[in-house]
């Protein structure tokens, strides 16, 4: 069994038990509110009163904070710095760095923007921590998503680590044959083909075999397929989905009304 | 319409898409090791677009960015429409016969770059206020400081960076197609789109590489003018 790229942590909690579609509604509602609500502190408040408590409720608090610190904060922090320095808005200059000046406005703008992106990514992280990919895909397939889409998502998650490992192997193998991966720019650019060629051609050879294998298992068959696992969809799920949809629609109308 | 979308997809397409997405992402690693100033993160997308058609290419592009965003770098997520149109445009160009010889592939790369520049501009402006987490925002910031409008600044930056990346991407994808056995290509929906014609020889390849080098020099020259003047 190959390692699969997945964040999912198997625990028993209220959030884990929710239907995957409900959780997608939750994530989308959080993102819409964070991006559309006109109040400055909305995204900050969402992190405090929605996302953090939800991660504790789902009993994945430790994993969530680890992912936030390792994955989300560096990316968002970098974005914050770029915007604080480069955004040419505002008059009140706090300090200067060559031709770049940091103003009160650019700092405020960068902070709220970084927080919005933080809400978006951490909401998705929470979703991935509490939902198994195959559970999500079989639920969506049951609701009418073509099975081919599920295949693409699930097998990408399986193949990605394999191809990344293959890329490392190709780099190491070509280096041991004396391929220069350091030095002058032209030399490095010239090394591109000996690295890309084996990686891509090697991966493409498998396509035909895989196609025959899944074809033999009825991949394109039109008949209704049954599922081994039953994914619960309670009345609480349905009520929650309605509530979240109303919140999302409200924030869109508020935005349209104010602008 | 629906029929036209459907004929992009056969079983081999569905199997190729995940592999193409993984190739897109793994290219990031190789470019990082070689420290090259390009992304080359749409080779798989262009490959699917050429072999299977515009809609398959678009789907590959969009899913690549979404999966990349969720699993590796969150900043990639909002850019999925750009990847969608890269795949779509590459597929259209292939359909119009622009994936058969080196110079035509250079044209394809340029058109794809223009598309990417146009689609990414509103995302950069509305979502990020013009300044994104990418290194090229340094140029945008400078253009903004010199008093250019935000739309012009973002678009000129994109237009400066994209062509080199996308032309190289299209050329590598074409080299891969040339290296694939005919039997394999025959299994995809659009094998006639990538049938190499006269201009697929060595000489033409060197000329195409020359064009890219000239473009790199031109971009560097423009950059120096902008940053120095």
Interface residues (C-beta under 8 A of the other chain):
Chain A: X5 X71 X72 X75 X76 X78 X79 X82 X83 X85 X86 X87 X88 X89 X99 X100 X109 X113 X117 X120 X121 X124 X128 X148 X151 X152 X153 X155 X156 X157 X158 X159 X160 X162 X163 X164 X166 X167 X168 X171 X181 X188 X189 X191 X192 X193 X195 X196 X197 X199 X200 X201 X203 X204 X205 X206 X207 X208 X210 X211 X214 X215 X219 X220
Chain B: X9 X11 X12 X14 X15 X16 X17 X18 X19 X21 X22 X23 X25 X26 X27 X29 X30 X33 X34 X35 X36 X43 X47 X59 X63 X67 X69 X70 X71 X73 X74 X75 X77 X128 X129 X130 X131 X132 X133 X137 X138 X140 X141 X142 X144 X145 X172 X175 X176 X179 X180 X184 X187
